[in-house]
Amino acid sequence: MKIVIVTGSSRGLGASTAIKCAERGMGVIVTYNSNPGRADEVVSAITAQGGKAVALKLDVGDISAFLVFRDAVKAQLQAVWGRDTFDYLVNNAGYGLFNPIATVTEEQFDGLFNVHLKGPFFLTQTLLPLMEDGGHIVNLTSATTRVATSGVAPYAAFKGGLEVLTRYMAKEFGERRIRANSIAPGAIRTDLGGGLNDEFEAMLAGQTALGRVGEPEDIGGVIASLLSDENRWINAQNIEVAGGYII
């Protein structure tokens, strides 16, 4: 059984990804920051369908806690799956902030940087010794790296950095046959950044060729498919999954 770690998987895109991966027969390590109850619901949804999953606490913005998280992963791998390694890492955890450049504070800037770029960099580094050769890393970026949207400059800038980092991961980890790709969602109906009101959703739907905003399941299924062996020759790519957003 392949095992995947999905960060920020107690809700939204992460929860959908975790469930879709389980449907493909993967074991799942769900991570949460502040809501263990939601994480337990995702685990229950997976186990109810005959899958295996556990939930672990992880604050992707707190690099000092990564070694403790790695030890917890090692313990769960042994206890639940009888293994010392895992196969896939999905760096999904994140949050939104909508502020014009002129009003962004240093604290807000640093918070977004820690979660969206520094965190994935050092979490991947920390977990690499536990990743099986021939594994796969998927980083969640954003369509805002292609289309400039007022109010999300720091978020988009760090997602752009993560997109570049993905190619370097593919380059440097290739000798271990570890692939690295990124998925760039467009507008999705989640509570990221406070969610979508009716007016904002209608505007985004009007800017999307398929005429609606995305659902978490539109992204989770793509990630689960990308991890699978049938897509083993896709590497070092940023794949936009946005329904034709502003084309």
SEFIFI-846066 format. One record per residue: x, y, z of N, C-alpha, C, O, CB in turn; residue in one letter. Coordinates in steps of 0.02 Angstrom, whole numbers, plus 32768, in hexadecimal, padded with zeros to 4 digits. Glycine has a CB too. Layout:
<tortors>
XYZXYZXYZXYZXYZA
...
</tortors>
This chain:
<tortors>
802A7FC48000800080008000802C803F80008059804580297FD18000803DM
801E806C7FD2804080AD7FD1802380D980087FE880D48019803880CF7F8CK
804E810380258039812E805D80488176804A807E81868033805D811A809FI
801681A18055801C81E880448012821380837FE6820480AC7FEA81FB800DV
803A8247808A8030827A80BC801282B78099802F82D080698073828D80E1I
7FD882CE80B17FB7830980947FB3833E80CA7F8E833780FA7F6F82F78079V
7FD9837480C27FD783A880F57F9783D280EE7F7E83DB80B6801583D680F1T
7F7F83EA81267F42841381267F0783ED810A7EE1840880E17F4D845180FDG
7EFE83AF81207ECA838481017E8E8378812E7E6A834781257EE7834280EFS
7E8383A5815E7E46839F81877E0A83C081667DD283B9817F7E5283BE81CBS
7E1483E3812E7DDD8405810C7DF1841680C57E2B840F80B17DC984468133R
7DC1842D809E7DCD8449805C7DF1841B802C7DE383DF80287DF484878062G
7E20843880077E4584127FD57E6B83D87FF47E6E83A17FD77E7684407FB0L
7E8883E3802E7EAE83AE804E7E84837380627E97833980587ED083C9808BG
7E488381807D7E1B834A80907E05832380527E0482E680537DDE836580B5A
7DF48346801D7DE083257FDF7E1982FB7FC47E0E82C37FAD7DCB83597FAAS
7E5683167FC67E9082F17FAE7E9B82B17FD77EA7827B7FBB7ECF831C7FB1T
7E9682B780197EA0827D80447E6D824680337E7F820C802F7E9A8291808DA
7E2F8259802B7DFA8228801D7E0382097FD87DFA81CD7FD07DB582498022I
7E1382327FA77E1E82187F637E5A81E97F607E5981B77F3C7E2782527F31K
7E8E81F87F857EC881CC7F887EB581897FA87ECA81547F907F0181ED7FB0C
7E8E818C7FDD7E78814F7FFE7E4E81247FCF7E5380E77FCF7E50815E803EA
7E2481457FA67DFB81207F767E2580FB7F437E0E80CA7F267DCC814F7F53E
7E6381137F397E9180F17F0A7EBD80BE7F2E7EEC80A47F117EBC81257EE7R
7EAD80B07F6D7ED0807C7F917F0C80937FB97F3280697FD27EE580497F63G
7F1780D47FC07F5080EC7FE77F3E80F280307F05810180427F6781307FCCM
7F7080E6805B7F6A80F880A17F78814280A87FA0815E80827F9A80CF80CDG
7F57816380D77F5A81AD80DA7F6C81C481207F4E81AF81527F1781CC80C5V
7F9D81F181247FAB821681617F8E825B81587FA8828381317FF882188172I
7F598269817C7F3682A9817B7F5882D881AD7F6882C281E47EEA82A1818CV
7F638316819B7F7D834681CC7F4D837F81D67F28839381A97FC2836081B6T
7F4E839982137F2383D282267F4C840082517F7F83ED826E7EE383BA824BY
7F37843F82547F58846F827F7F2F847E82BE7F48847782F67F6684B08259N
7EF1849282B47EC984AA82ED7E87848582F87E63849483277EBC84F382E5S
7E76845682CD7E34843782D27E3983EB82CD7E2E83CE82987E058451829BN
7E4A83C983057E51838083037E0F835D82F47E0F832782D87E6B83678345P
7DD7837C83077D96835E82FA7D89835682B07D708322829A7D6083888318G
7D9A838A82887D91838682407DBF835182227DAB832C81F57D9E83CA821FR
7DFC834D823C7E2A831A82237E1082D482327E1582A782087E6F83238243A
7DF482CA826D7DD8828982807D9E827782527D93823C82427DC0828982C9D
7D7882A9823C7D41829C820D7D5C828281CA7D3E825481AD7D1782DC8202E
7D93829E81B37DB1828781757DCB823F817D7DC0821581517DEB82B6815FV
7DEB823281B57E0381EE81C37DC981BD81C57DCD818781A97E2A81EC8205V
7D9281D181E67D5781A681EB7D39819881A67D24816181977D2381C58219S
7D3881CC817B7D1D81C381377D46819181107D2B816A80E87D1B82068112A
7D878191811C7DB4816280F97DAC811B81147DA680EC80EE7DFD817980FFI
7DAC811581567DA880D281747D6380B381697D5D807581657DB780D581BFT
7D3080DC81637CED80C181567CE9809F81127CBE807481077CB980F9815AA
7D1580B280E47D17809480A27D4C805D809D7D5C804580677D2580CA806DQ
7D66804980D77D96801380D97DDF802880D27E0B7FFE80CD7D877FE480A4G
7DEC806A80D27E30808280CC7E528089810F7E34807E81437E3080C480A9G
7E93809C810D7EBA80A781497ED280EF814A7EED810881197EF58076814CK
7EC8811081837EDE815681897EE9816681D27EC9814981FE7EAA8186816AA
7F15819681DF7F2081B182227F2681FC821C7F34821681E67F6081928243V
7F1C821F82537F21826882547F5A827D82827F60826382BA7EDE8288826AA
7F8382AC826C7FB982C782947FB7831382927FA4833182607FFE82AD827BL
7FCA833282CA7FCC837B82CD800B839582AA8041837A82B37FC983948316K
800283CA8283803B83E98261802B843282527FF984418230804D83C38220L
8055845F826B805284A68257808984B1822680C484B48238805884D58296D
807884B981E680AA84C081B180D2850081B981088506819C808984BD816DV
80B8853081DE80DC856E81E9810D856B82228132859B822E80AB85A481F6G
811085338246813D852B8280817384F9826F816C84BD827D8115851582BFD
81A88510825081DD84E4823981FE84BF827382168487826A8212850C8213I
81FF84DC82AE822084BD82E881FE847D82FE821D84558321822284EE8322S
81C0847182E9819C843582FD81A183FC82CA818283C882D4815384478308A
81C68406829481C683D4825E81E78393827381D1835D825E81E983F08221F
821C8396829B823C835882B0820E832E82DD820D82F182D9827D836782D5L
81E78350830781B6832D83308181830D8304816B82D583118195835D8363V
816C833182D0813B831582A1815882D8827E813682A682758125834A826EF
819782DC826981B682A3824781B88266827481AC822E825D81FE82B58231R
81C5827082B481C6823782E38180821A82EA817881DD82EF81E0824E8328D
814D824582E98108822D82EE80F5820682AF80D281D382B380D7826882F8A
810C821D827580FF81F98237812081B4823A810081828228811A822081FAV
815F81B08250818281708256815C8140828281568105827281C9817B8270K
8143815982BA811F812E82E980DE811482CA80CE80D982D2810E81548329A
80BA813F82A6807B81298288808680FA824D806080CB8242805381658271Q
80BB8106822780CB80D981F080D58092820980BD806281EC810980F181CAL
80FA808C82418106804A825E80C7802D827C80B87FF28271813C804F8293Q
80A2805582A28069803C82C7802F80278299800E7FF582A68051806F82F8A
8023804E82657FE88043823B7FF7801A81FD7FCF7FF081E87FCA80868226V
8031802681DF80418006819F807C7FD681A1808B7FB48170804D803A816BW
809F7FD481D980D97FA881DE81117FBB81AF81347F90819580C57F6281D1G
81197FFC81A4814B801681758177804B81978164806681CA812A80338136R
81B08058817881DC808D818F81DC80C9816181FA80FC8170822280738197D
81B980C4812881B980F880F68173810780DD814580DF80E781E680E580BBT
816C814180BD812E8152809B813F81628052817A816580408109818E80BDF
810C816C8028811881717FE0810C81B77FC4813181CD7F9880EC81417FBDD
80D981DA7FDC80C482187FBB80BB824F7FEF80A5824280278083820E7F94Y
80CC828C7FDC80C282C78006809C82FB7FDF80B1830F7FA8810582E48020L
806483127FF9803D83487FDA80418384800880238385803E7FF283327FCEV
806683B77FF2806C83F680188031842380078034844A7FD880B0841A8009N
7FFC841D802D7FBD843F801F7FAD847680517F8C84A7803E7F85840D801EN
7FC28470808F7FAC849E80C47FB784E780B17FEB84F980957FD0848E8105A
7F86851080BF7F8D855780B07F51857F80C67F1F856380DE7F9785618066G
7F5685C080BE7F1E85EC80CE7F23862A80A27F58863980867F1E8600811AY
7EEC864E809C7EEA868980717EE986C980997ED386CB80D27EAE86868045G
7F0286FE80797EFF874180967EF58772805D7F1B8772802D7F41875280BEL
7EC1879A80627EB087C9802C7EBC881080437E91882F80627E6787BF8015F
7EF8882980337F0B886E80457F33888C800C7F5E886A7FF07F34886F8087N
7F2688CA7FF97F5188EB7FC87F9988F07FE27FA488F1801F7F3689307FB6P
7FC988F47FB5800F88F97FC8801A89327FFA8042892B8029803B89027F8BI
7FF889697FF0800389A4801A7FF189998062800689C0808D7FDC89DF7FFFA
7FC9896680717FB1895D80B67FCB891D80D77FBD891181117F66895C80B7T
7FF288F480B3800C88B680D0804088C58104806F88EB80F8802988888098V
803988A78140806988B0817580A2887C816F809A884A814C804788AC81BAT
80D9888A81908110885A818F80FA881881AF810E87E28198814D887681B5E
80D2881C81E480BA87DF8205809087B581D58097877881D3809287F18244E
806387D581B0803A87B1817F806587928148805A87598135800687E08161Q
809587B9813080C387A180FD80E98763811580EC873180F280F587D980E9F
810587678151812C8730816C810186F28177811786BA816C814E874481ACD
80C386FC818D809686C481998088869E8159808B86608158805586DB81B7G
807986C28124806D86A280E380AC868080C880A9864980AC805386D680B0L
80E586A180D08124868480B98133864280DC8147861280BC815D86B680C4F
812A8642811E813A86068145810F85CA813081288592812D81308613818FN
80D085D6812380A2859F811480A7858980CB80A2854D80BC805A85B38124V
80AF85B8809D80A985A8805680EB859A803380EB857D7FFC808785DF8034H
812485AD8050816485A0802F81988583805E81B3854D8051817E85E18010L
81A685A5809481D9858C80C281C4854980E181EC851B80E681E685BF80FAK
8185854480F4816B85078112817284CB80E48190849980F7812385108126G
815684CE80A7815E8495807981A68484806A81B784498063813A84A48038P
81D284B78066821984AA80598237847E8090825384498083824084ED8053F
822F849580CE825084728105822A8433811B824984058136825884A0813FF
81E98431811181C583F3812081DA83BC80F081E683838105817883FE811BL
81DF83CD80B081F7839C807F823D83848091824B8348808F81F583B98038T
826983B380A282AD83A280B682AD837280F182D2834180F382D483E180C6Q
828383818123828083598160826683128154827D82E281738255837C8193T
8236830C8126821782CB811A823A82A180E6822C826580DF81D082D58105L
826882BE80C1828B829A808B82A9825880A182A58227807C82C082C6806DL
82C9825480DC82E6821480F082B281DC80F882C481A180F6830A821D8131P
827381EE8101823F81BC8109821B81AD80C881F2817F80C5820D81D3813CL
822981D38093820581C9805482258191802C8262818E80248205820A802BM
81FB816580138212812D7FEB822E81467FA8821381757F8B81D880FB7FDEE
826481277F91827C81367F4D824481267F1C821F80F57F2382BC810D7F3DD
823E81507EE8820781497EB981C7816A7ED18191815D7EB681FA81007EADG
81CC81947F04819281B77F1F817D81F37EF5819481FB7EBD81A081CD7F65G
8153821C7F12813882557EEC8126828C7F1D8108827F7F5280FB82417EC1H
813782CA7F0B812583057F3280F6832F7F068105833C7ECC8164832F7F48I
80BE83447F23809183727F01808983B07F2C807583AC7F66804C83517EF3V
809A83EA7F0F809384297F328056844E7F17804B84507EDA80D284547F2AN
802E846C7F427FF484937F2D800984DB7F22801E84FE7F517FBB848F7F61L
800484F17EE3801385377ED37FD1855C7EC67FA285537EED8043853C7E95T
7FCD85847E927F8F85AB7E897F8F85CA7E437FC385DC7E287F8985E17EBES
7F5285D07E277F4B85F47DE87F5C863D7DEF7F6686607DBC7F0485EC7DCDA
7F6086577E2C7F73869D7E367FBC86AA7E257FD186E37E237F6586B27E7ET
7FE386767E19802786817E02802886927DB7805986AE7D9F805286437E0FT
7FF286817D947FED86917D4C7FC486D07D417FD586F87D147FCD86577D26R
7F9086DA7D687F6387137D607F69873F7D9E7F5C87287DD67F1986FC7D56V
7F7B877E7D957F8287AB7DCE7F3E87C07DE87F1587DB7DC37FAB87EA7DB9A
7F3287B17E277EF287C17E487F0087F17E817F2487DF7EB07ECE87817E61T
7EE5882D7E7F7EF3885E7EB27EE288437EF77EAD88267F017ECD889F7EA5S
7F10884E7F277F03883C7F6C7F2387FC7F837F2087EC7FBF7EBB88367F76G
7F4487D77F567F6287987F6B7FAC87947F597FC7875E7F4D7F3C875D7F4AV
7FCD87CD7F56801287CF7F3F804187A27F678065877A7F48802C88167F42A
804387A57FAA807287797FCE8062872F7FC3808E87077FB7807287898019P
8022871E7FC8800C86D87FBE802286C07F798040868A7F737FBF86D27FC4Y
801486E77F45802586D27F01807186CF7EF7808A86A37ED5800687037ECFA
809586FE7F1580DE86FE7F0E80FD86C07F2C812A86A37F0F80FB873C7F2FA
80E486AA7F668100866F7F8580EA86307F62810F85FF7F5E80EC866C7FCFF
80AD86307F47809885F77F1E80C285F37EDE80D285BC7EC7804C85FE7F0CK
80D5862D7EC38102862D7E8A814686117E9C816485EC7E75810986747E6EG
815E86227ED8819C86067EF0819885BA7EF781C885967EE881B086257F31G
815E85A27F108155855A7F18815385367ED5816A84FE7ECF8114854C7F3FL
813785587EA38137853C7E5F817E85327E46818D84FE7E29810F856A7E2FE
81A985637E5081EF855D7E3C821285277E65823784FF7E4B821485A17E44V
820585277EA6822484F67ED3821284AF7EBC823B84827EC2820D85017F1BL
81D684A57EA281C184637E8B81EF84497E568202840E7E57817984667E71T
820384737E278230845D7DF28274844A7E0E8294841B7DF7823784937DBCR
828B84707E4082CB84607E5F82C8841F7E8682F883F87E8882E284997E8CY
828F84127EA6828683D27EC8828A83997E9682AC83677EA2824283D07EECM
826983A17E5C826B836D7E2882B383627E1182C883297E06823E83807DECA
82D883977E0A831E83937DF38349836F7E27836E83427E16833A83D97DE5K
834583847E658373836B7E98836083267EB3838B83017EC88375839B7ED1E
831F83157EB1830A82D57ECB8304829F7E9582F282667EA382C782DC7EEFF
831382B37E57830C82847E20833782467E26832482117E0F831C82A67DE0G
8371824D7E46839D82137E4D837E81DE7E7A839381A47E7883E082297E6AE
834E81F17EA1832881C07EC982E581AE7EA882BC818C7EC5831B81DC7F0FR
82DC81C57E6B829F81B87E45826181D67E68822A81BD7E5F8296816C7E3AR
826C820B7E8E8234822E7EAD821D82657E7E824482917E6C8249824B7EF3I
81DE82637E6B81C282977E4081AA82D17E6A819B82C97EA68188827B7E15R
81A6830C7E4C818883477E6D8161836E7E3A817B83827E0681C083737E8EA
8122837B7E4980F683A37E1E80CE83D27E4B80CA83C97E8780C783767DF4N
80B284057E2C808584317E51804284367E2E803D84317DF080A584777E59S
800F84407E567FCA84497E3E7FB584907E4F7FBC84A67E887F9984147E5EI
7F9C84B47E1D7F8884FA7E267F3C85007E207F2385057DE87FAB85297DF3A
7F1784FF7E577ECE85087E527EBC854F7E407EE1857E7E4E7EAD84F47E94P
7E8285567E227E6485987E197E3785A67E557E4585907E8C7E3C859C7DD6G
7E0085CA7E487DD185D97E7F7DAD859A7E937D8F85787E697D9E86117E69A
7DAF85897ED47D91854C7EEF7D63855F7F287D71858D7F4E7DC8851A7F06I
7D2B853B7F2D7CFC85477F647D1685277FA47D0384EF7FB67CB6852B7F52R
7D41854A7FC87D59853580097D54857180387D3E85A780237DA285198006T
7D68856880777D6785A180A57DAB85C480A97DB685EB80D67D53858980EBD
7DD885B680797E1885D980757E0C8624806E7DE9863B80417E4285BF803BL
7E29864A809B7E23869280987DDD86AC80A87DCD86E580977E3686AA8054G
7DB4868280C87D71869780DB7D3A868080AD7CFF868E80B97D6F86E180DFG
7D4C865B80787D19863F804C7D02867080187D1E86A680107CDD86288075G
7CCE865C7FF37CB486857FBB7C6D869C7FCB7C4286747FDE7CB4865C7F79L
7C6086DD7FC37C1B86F47FC67BFC86EE7F807C1F86E17F507C16873D7FE1N
7BBB86F67F7C7B9886EA7F3C7BB187177F047BB987017ECC7B4D86F47F45D
7BBC87567F157BD287867EE17C1887747EC77C2487757E8B7BD387CE7EFEE
7C4687647EF67C8A87537EE27C8B87127EBA7CAF870B7E897CB7874D7F21F
7C6286E27ED07C5F86A27EAC7C4586AC7E657C5F868F7E367C3386707ED1E
7C1286D57E5D7BF686E27E1A7C2A87037DED7C2E86F37DB27BB8870F7E1FA
7C5287307E097C8787507DE17CBB871D7DCB7CCF871D7D917CA887887E0AM
7CD086F27DF97D0286C07DE97CE8868D7DB67D0B86787D897D19869C7E28L
7CA9867A7DBF7C8B864B7D8F7C88866A7D497C9386477D187C4486387DA5A
7C7B86AB7D457C7986CD7D057CBD86D37CE47CC186DD7CA87C5B87127D0EG
7CF386CC7D0B7D3686CF7CF17D52868A7CDF7D8C86847CC97D6486F27D22Q
7D2A86567CEA7D4086117CE07D1B85F37CA57CDE85F77CA17D3485E77D1FT
7D4085D57C767D2385BD7C387CEA858B7C447CB9858A7C1F7D58859C7C0EA
7CF085627C787CBD85307C867C82854C7CAF7C5485277CBF7CDB84F57CAAL
7C85858C7CBF7C4B85AE7CDB7C3B85A27D247C0285AF7D397C12859D7CB4G
7C6A858A7D4A7C5F85817D927CA285847DB67CD685807D977C3A853D7DA0R
7C9F858A7DF97CDC85827E207CE685377E2D7CB8850F7E257CD785A97E64V
7D2285257E3F7D3284DF7E4B7D1984C87E907D0C84EF7EBD7D7C84D47E45G
7D1584867E967D0684657ED57D4584417EEC7D6F842F7EC37CC984347ECEE
7D4C84347F2E7D8784107F457D9383CE7F217DCC83BA7F157D8184037F8FP
7D5D83AC7F107D62836C7EEE7D8183727EA87D9F83437E8F7D1E834B7EE8E
7D7A83AD7E897D9983B97E487DE583B67E4C7E0783A67E1C7D8383FC7E2BD
7E0083C77E867E4883C97E907E6183887EAF7E94836D7E9A7E5B84047EBCI
7E3E836F7EE27E5483337F057E5D82F87ED77E8D82D27EDE7E2483227F3BG
7E2F82EF7EA87E3382B77E7A7E6F82BD7E4C7E8E828A7E3A7DF482B27E51G
7E7F82FA7E377EBA83047E0C7EFA82F37E317F2682D27E157EBC834D7DF2V
7EFF83087E6F7F3C82FA7E967F4482AF7EA07F7B82947E967F3A831E7EDAI
7F0E828D7EB37F1182457EBD7F2682217E7D7F4D81F27E7F7ECE822A7ED5A
7F0C82387E447F1F821B7E047F6882287DF37F8B81FC7DDB7EF282367DCCS
7F7F82667E017FC482777DF27FF5824D7E1A802B823D7E027FCF82C17E00L
7FE3823B7E57800F82137E81801681CC7E67804881AA7E747FF582117EC8L
7FE481B57E437FE2816F7E2F8017815F7DFA8031818B7DD87F9D815D7E14S
8026811E7DF3805A81087DC6804881147D7C807481187D52806780BF7DD0D
8007811B7D6E7FF381277D29800C816B7D0F800F81767CD37FA781247D23E
801E81987D3D803981D97D2A808481DF7D3C809C82167D4A801182117D4CN
80A781A77D3C80EC81A57D54811D81CE7D2A815481DC7D428102815E7D55R
810A81E17CEC813982067CC2812B82517CC3814B82777C9E813481EC7C7AW
80FD82677CED80F282AF7CF7811F82C67D30811A82AC7D6880A682BF7D06I
814A82F67D22817B830C7D54818E83547D468193836A7D0D81B982DE7D52N
8199837A7D7D81B183C07D79818083EE7D568194841E7D3681F483C27D55A
813E83DF7D5D810B84077D3B80E0842D7D6E80D584167DA680DF83DA7D0FQ
80C884677D588094848A7D7C805384847D54804F849E7D1D80A684D67D88N
802284617D6F7FE584517D4A7FAC847B7D677F9984727DA07FD584047D4FI
7F9284A87D3D7F5A84D17D547F1984AA7D4E7F0A848E7D197F5685137D2CE
7EF384A87D837EB384857D857E7F84B97D997E6F84C17DD47EB384477DB8V
7E6484DC7D677E3E85197D767E0285227D497DE285577D4C7E6A85557D6FA
7DF084F07D217DB584F67CF77DBA85297CBF7D87853B7CA17D7C85067D22G
7DF785427CB17DFE85767C7F7DF485BB7C9D7DCB85E27C857DCC856B7C47G
7E1985CA7CD27E13860A7CF67E3986417CD07E75863C7CC67E2D86047D3EY
7E1586757CBD7E3186B07C997E5F86997C607E9C86A17C647E5786DE7CCAI
7E41867E7C2D7E6786687BF27E5286917BB47E6C86867B7E7E5D861C7BE5I
</tortors>
